[in-house]
Amino acid sequence: MNIQTQDVSETRKTLVASLDAAEVAAAHDAVVVEITRQVQVPGFRRGKVPANVVRTRFKPQIDERFQQQVREKAFRQAIDETKIEVLNVVSFDEDKIDPAADATISITVDVRPEFELPAYEGIPVTKAPTEVTDEEVEKVIEGMRAERADFKVAERPSAKGDYVKLAYEGTVDGQPILEIAPDKQIYGKVPQTWEEVEGENEGILPGLNRQIAGVSTGDKLEAKIEFPAEFSAVPALAGKSAVYAVEVLEVRERVLPELDEEFCKAHRADDAEQLRGNVRNHLHMQKEAGQRSDQRRQVNEALLAKVSFEAPASLVDAETQGILRQMVDQQTRRGVTMEQLEAEKENLFKQAQEVATARVKTQFLLAAIAEKEEVKAEENEFHQALYQQAMQSGQTPDKFMKEIANDRERLRSVQQSIIFDKTLDLLVAKATVSNAAEA
């Protein structure tokens, strides 16, 4: 068997195995012998069936086994001779192999990229402060109170933070929006809905929440709405100026609960002082986690900027599909329709591919650093990671372990994740850190 290698790209090669007719015929005869030992034919003892009878009666089985074994043998010998580290088999030549002729088998594979490991000690990173201010504590507590707020009818004009119940009907140049976008009634005519006055988050109609300050129950007004030039929710309204006839049905004010014993007990604190302490500790832990995550991000980006190599296409493709599924899931949860996603599919794919490429390259860099630094996944770390995954999946650790015990790929992924995490922590520990204010 003669093996030749052809470069397709930096990380993709085609292995070409050439067999002469004698080698092919020998492989076919070996398959016939193998099947002869296995089959039973009336009138013959097992293993004593004449070869011509086996070739005739079991031709489909012989041919299938022969095609498979020749390709597998060609692949194994090609790997042994070239010493190539294969990451993925991209494709096998599907041409049928003739048992009585020379054969050429082409196997396209993705291989590990070659690159020189850049300097990774002393990478400059900035450190965000983790101190918690009194203002931050009070803001969280105000949010906690807002979650338990009561809304009472206000016998006064609306003010910021109030909620206004209203009805509206819109037109564009005198034409009802119900005619322009009949399948989007919520933008055309609504008998009642609630809008927060000057709220941080806009409602359905852009800018309406800023036009209802100072209104009272029973008021009627015209609200002018400018739709953005790109308005994927209703493309027919993109860039249009609309006029909405608005009727105020009710005004309610938000009444926050007192910061009393009952409120504190509901949040697992004996009093306001303990509640503030709990909130401060929680915010501090959040900031520390955010700081660690940000420093790891900075190290990742710095490493990628230091080296240039091609990421194996098959790994990028697989990673891209996973990221795309996550993106689509997140968008649909936010209420984005499939039609809107379809319109943005090219942009979404490009974003996912860019993230996937960076992620694959980072994995190769971290793997190389981990090997050099002899970073290992200890047994207790491995079991802890599996325990956490079991908890996240809602299964008992024993059941989870039985489920994945024979899934080598999944176990390898857990081990790899531990090593990558430890390697990133090592890089952060070796980094040159400065305070964000000093950078």
Secondary structure as the mmCIF struct_conf table of DSSP 4:
data_model
#
loop_
_struct_conf.conf_type_id
_struct_conf.id
_struct_conf.beg_label_comp_id
_struct_conf.beg_label_asym_id
_struct_conf.beg_label_seq_id
_struct_conf.end_label_comp_id
_struct_conf.end_label_asym_id
_struct_conf.end_label_seq_id
STRN STRN1 ASN A 2 SER A 9
TURN_TY1_P TURN_TY1_P1 GLU A 10 THR A 11
STRN STRN2 ARG A 12 LEU A 19
HELX_RH_AL_P HELX_RH_AL_P1 ALA A 21 GLN A 38
TURN_TY1_P TURN_TY1_P2 PRO A 42 GLY A 43
BEND BEND1 PHE A 44 PHE A 44
TURN_TY1_P TURN_TY1_P3 ARG A 46 GLY A 47
BEND BEND2 VAL A 49 VAL A 49
HELX_RH_AL_P HELX_RH_AL_P2 ALA A 51 ARG A 57
TURN_TY1_P TURN_TY1_P4 PHE A 58 PHE A 58
HELX_RH_AL_P HELX_RH_AL_P3 LYS A 59 THR A 82
STRN STRN3 VAL A 86 PHE A 92
HELX_LH_PP_P HELX_LH_PP_P1 ASP A 95 ASP A 98
TURN_TY1_P TURN_TY1_P5 PRO A 99 ALA A 100
BEND BEND3 ALA A 101 ALA A 101
STRN STRN4 ALA A 103 VAL A 111
HELX_LH_PP_P HELX_LH_PP_P2 ARG A 112 GLU A 114
HELX_LH_PP_P HELX_LH_PP_P3 GLU A 116 ALA A 119
TURN_TY1_P TURN_TY1_P6 GLU A 121 GLY A 122
STRN STRN5 PRO A 124 LYS A 127
HELX_RH_AL_P HELX_RH_AL_P4 ASP A 134 GLU A 147
TURN_TY1_P TURN_TY1_P7 ARG A 148 ARG A 148
STRN STRN6 ASP A 150 VAL A 153
BEND BEND4 GLU A 155 ARG A 156
TURN_TY1_P TURN_TY1_P8 LYS A 160 GLY A 161
STRN STRN7 TYR A 163 VAL A 172
TURN_TY1_P TURN_TY1_P9 ASP A 173 GLY A 174
STRN STRN8 GLN A 175 PRO A 176
HELX_RH_AL_P HELX_RH_AL_P5 ILE A 177 ILE A 180
BEND BEND5 ALA A 181 ALA A 181
TURN_TY1_P TURN_TY1_P10 PRO A 182 ASP A 183
HELX_RH_AL_P HELX_RH_AL_P6 GLN A 185 GLY A 188
STRN STRN9 LYS A 189 GLU A 196
TURN_TY1_P TURN_TY1_P11 VAL A 197 GLU A 198
BEND BEND6 GLU A 200 ASN A 201
BEND BEND7 ILE A 204 LEU A 205
TURN_TY1_P TURN_TY1_P12 PRO A 206 GLY A 207
HELX_RH_3T_P HELX_RH_3T_P1 LEU A 208 ARG A 210
BEND BEND8 GLN A 211 GLN A 211
TURN_TY1_P TURN_TY1_P13 ALA A 213 GLY A 214
TURN_TY1_P TURN_TY1_P14 THR A 217 GLY A 218
STRN STRN10 LYS A 220 GLU A 226
BEND BEND9 ALA A 229 GLU A 230
TURN_TY1_P TURN_TY1_P15 SER A 232 ALA A 233
HELX_RH_3T_P HELX_RH_3T_P2 PRO A 235 LEU A 237
TURN_TY1_P TURN_TY1_P16 ALA A 238 GLY A 239
STRN STRN11 SER A 241 VAL A 255
HELX_LH_PP_P HELX_LH_PP_P4 LEU A 256 GLU A 258
BEND BEND10 LEU A 259 ASP A 260
HELX_RH_AL_P HELX_RH_AL_P7 GLU A 261 ALA A 266
TURN_TY1_P TURN_TY1_P17 HIS A 267 ARG A 268
BEND BEND11 ASP A 270 ASP A 271
HELX_RH_AL_P HELX_RH_AL_P8 ALA A 272 LYS A 306
HELX_LH_PP_P HELX_LH_PP_P5 GLU A 310 PRO A 312
HELX_RH_AL_P HELX_RH_AL_P9 ALA A 313 ARG A 333
TURN_TY1_P TURN_TY1_P18 ARG A 334 GLY A 335
HELX_RH_AL_P HELX_RH_AL_P10 MET A 338 ALA A 343
TURN_TY1_P TURN_TY1_P19 GLU A 344 GLU A 344
HELX_RH_AL_P HELX_RH_AL_P11 LYS A 345 GLU A 373
TURN_TY1_P TURN_TY1_P20 GLU A 374 GLU A 374
HELX_RH_AL_P HELX_RH_AL_P12 GLU A 379 SER A 393
TURN_TY1_P TURN_TY1_P21 GLY A 394 GLY A 394
HELX_RH_AL_P HELX_RH_AL_P13 PRO A 397 ILE A 404
TURN_TY1_P TURN_TY1_P22 ALA A 405 ASN A 406
HELX_RH_AL_P HELX_RH_AL_P14 ARG A 408 LYS A 430
BEND BEND12 ALA A 431 ALA A 431
STRN STRN12 THR A 432 ASN A 435
TURN_TY1_P TURN_TY1_P23 ALA A 436 GLU A 438
#
